[in-house]
């Protein structure tokens, strides 16, 4: 009897097998075929995967309490017993989340424990396993404007952190043209050191966006206030900017726009009048070709929360809609509310989509010098 190849198996059997795989294995399976890729991004698939493979899926909501950051995790469907226990209290807190790439890793900063000296401490951690370590500081005398993080490899873990900071003079002249200037530094976990890159010069009046950067196809994207996109390319350690296509470039078309990652690609959630939301996706990252994937009526959300705007989105197509008193997980494909989280009156600073397994990443012991003192960090859970 001839053995069957995976492609010959019935779709239902393939679905059952895939829902039992880890996030890392699912990532590999997405490269096998277009059908497998589409299957693993469906919200029904992710719900089954969370149950069977103990995957944590949701978002970290960053708010403030008593002038200190207070990040809180919210699960999409509360299917895992450990979801409600997921917090950052195992870190030397209180901490603020600076970046949340894929693979369940967070970059956090503690700028509140040492108020007298105002020397921040930066931590990389995996909340689901409570592993963490401190990384060397960048040039902290320059005020941080934005930080972003990319995980390049899971086993062994390798990541890069990009930091844009404000120099002493925020503007500079170059070839008789006035520019807004940002210092740019990059940290590589393999070299365990920061490296300064060329400054980022944007025409005067243009700024790097304030929302957390979005990662897609190895590039970090940020929506600029003038409806252009800032892109940092990790492989070449360089940056570019490009304009959004019509009608995305016309601000009066949409009242709210949110840059998101959608099924491995760069996407945009746009909301105009009459409770209509659109999902646009950049189909070609080199040619910057966009297409409109979905037009969604969110009229039904008014029964849950009177006024909502797009705040974030996970890769499966579940949008997080922010209202005055609640956050709503909303499946843009089915037009169905999945979960509602009451947020009270806390002002929200940022929202970070988060997905993680329970596998340790084995953060290694690192050492670096602070002044003349050698500092060694070995801070795995329980160490």
Secondary structure as the mmCIF struct_conf table of DSSP 4:
data_model
#
loop_
_struct_conf.conf_type_id
_struct_conf.id
_struct_conf.beg_label_comp_id
_struct_conf.beg_label_asym_id
_struct_conf.beg_label_seq_id
_struct_conf.end_label_comp_id
_struct_conf.end_label_asym_id
_struct_conf.end_label_seq_id
HELX_LH_PP_P HELX_LH_PP_P1 UNK A 2 UNK A 5
HELX_RH_3T_P HELX_RH_3T_P1 UNK A 6 UNK A 8
BEND BEND1 UNK A 9 UNK A 9
HELX_RH_AL_P HELX_RH_AL_P1 UNK A 11 UNK A 18
TURN_TY1_P TURN_TY1_P1 UNK A 19 UNK A 20
BEND BEND2 UNK A 21 UNK A 21
HELX_RH_AL_P HELX_RH_AL_P2 UNK A 23 UNK A 29
TURN_TY1_P TURN_TY1_P2 UNK A 30 UNK A 32
HELX_RH_AL_P HELX_RH_AL_P3 UNK A 34 UNK A 40
TURN_TY1_P TURN_TY1_P3 UNK A 41 UNK A 41
BEND BEND3 UNK A 42 UNK A 42
HELX_RH_AL_P HELX_RH_AL_P4 UNK A 43 UNK A 52
TURN_TY1_P TURN_TY1_P4 UNK A 53 UNK A 54
STRN STRN1 UNK A 56 UNK A 65
TURN_TY1_P TURN_TY1_P5 UNK A 66 UNK A 67
STRN STRN2 UNK A 68 UNK A 75
BEND BEND4 UNK A 76 UNK A 77
BEND BEND5 UNK A 80 UNK A 80
TURN_TY1_P TURN_TY1_P6 UNK A 81 UNK A 82
HELX_RH_3T_P HELX_RH_3T_P2 UNK A 83 UNK A 85
BEND BEND6 UNK A 88 UNK A 88
TURN_TY1_P TURN_TY1_P7 UNK A 89 UNK A 90
BEND BEND7 UNK A 91 UNK A 94
STRN STRN3 UNK A 96 UNK A 99
BEND BEND8 UNK A 102 UNK A 102
TURN_TY1_P TURN_TY1_P8 UNK A 103 UNK A 104
STRN STRN4 UNK A 106 UNK A 110
BEND BEND9 UNK A 112 UNK A 112
TURN_TY1_P TURN_TY1_P9 UNK A 113 UNK A 118
STRN STRN5 UNK A 121 UNK A 126
TURN_TY1_P TURN_TY1_P10 UNK A 127 UNK A 130
STRN STRN6 UNK A 131 UNK A 135
TURN_TY1_P TURN_TY1_P11 UNK A 140 UNK A 141
BEND BEND10 UNK A 142 UNK A 142
STRN STRN7 UNK A 143 UNK A 153
TURN_TY1_P TURN_TY1_P12 UNK A 154 UNK A 157
STRN STRN8 UNK A 158 UNK A 166
BEND BEND11 UNK A 168 UNK A 170
STRN STRN9 UNK A 171 UNK A 174
TURN_TY1_P TURN_TY1_P13 UNK A 175 UNK A 176
STRN STRN10 UNK A 177 UNK A 188
TURN_TY1_P TURN_TY1_P14 UNK A 189 UNK A 192
STRN STRN11 UNK A 193 UNK A 196
HELX_LH_PP_P HELX_LH_PP_P2 UNK A 198 UNK A 199
STRN STRN12 UNK A 200 UNK A 203
TURN_TY1_P TURN_TY1_P15 UNK A 204 UNK A 205
BEND BEND12 UNK A 210 UNK A 211
HELX_LH_PP_P HELX_LH_PP_P3 UNK A 212 UNK A 213
STRN STRN13 UNK A 214 UNK A 216
TURN_TY1_P TURN_TY1_P16 UNK A 217 UNK A 218
STRN STRN14 UNK A 219 UNK A 223
TURN_TY1_P TURN_TY1_P17 UNK A 225 UNK A 226
BEND BEND13 UNK A 227 UNK A 227
STRN STRN15 UNK A 228 UNK A 233
TURN_TY1_P TURN_TY1_P18 UNK A 234 UNK A 237
STRN STRN16 UNK A 238 UNK A 243
HELX_LH_PP_P HELX_LH_PP_P4 UNK A 244 UNK A 245
TURN_TY1_P TURN_TY1_P19 UNK A 246 UNK A 249
HELX_RH_3T_P HELX_RH_3T_P3 UNK A 251 UNK A 253
BEND BEND14 UNK A 255 UNK A 255
STRN STRN17 UNK A 256 UNK A 262
TURN_TY1_P TURN_TY1_P20 UNK A 263 UNK A 264
STRN STRN18 UNK A 265 UNK A 271
BEND BEND15 UNK A 273 UNK A 273
TURN_TY1_P TURN_TY1_P21 UNK A 274 UNK A 275
STRN STRN19 UNK A 276 UNK A 284
TURN_TY1_P TURN_TY1_P22 UNK A 285 UNK A 288
STRN STRN20 UNK A 289 UNK A 297
HELX_RH_3T_P HELX_RH_3T_P4 UNK A 299 UNK A 303
TURN_TY1_P TURN_TY1_P23 UNK A 304 UNK A 304
BEND BEND16 UNK A 306 UNK A 307
STRN STRN21 UNK A 308 UNK A 313
TURN_TY1_P TURN_TY1_P24 UNK A 315 UNK A 316
BEND BEND17 UNK A 317 UNK A 317
STRN STRN22 UNK A 318 UNK A 323
BEND BEND18 UNK A 324 UNK A 325
STRN STRN23 UNK A 326 UNK A 331
TURN_TY1_P TURN_TY1_P25 UNK A 332 UNK A 335
STRN STRN24 UNK A 336 UNK A 342
TURN_TY1_P TURN_TY1_P26 UNK A 344 UNK A 345
HELX_LH_PP_P HELX_LH_PP_P5 UNK A 346 UNK A 347
STRN STRN25 UNK A 348 UNK A 356
BEND BEND19 UNK A 358 UNK A 358
HELX_LH_PP_P HELX_LH_PP_P6 UNK A 363 UNK A 365
STRN STRN26 UNK A 366 UNK A 370
TURN_TY1_P TURN_TY1_P27 UNK A 371 UNK A 372
STRN STRN27 UNK A 373 UNK A 377
TURN_TY1_P TURN_TY1_P28 UNK A 381 UNK A 382
#
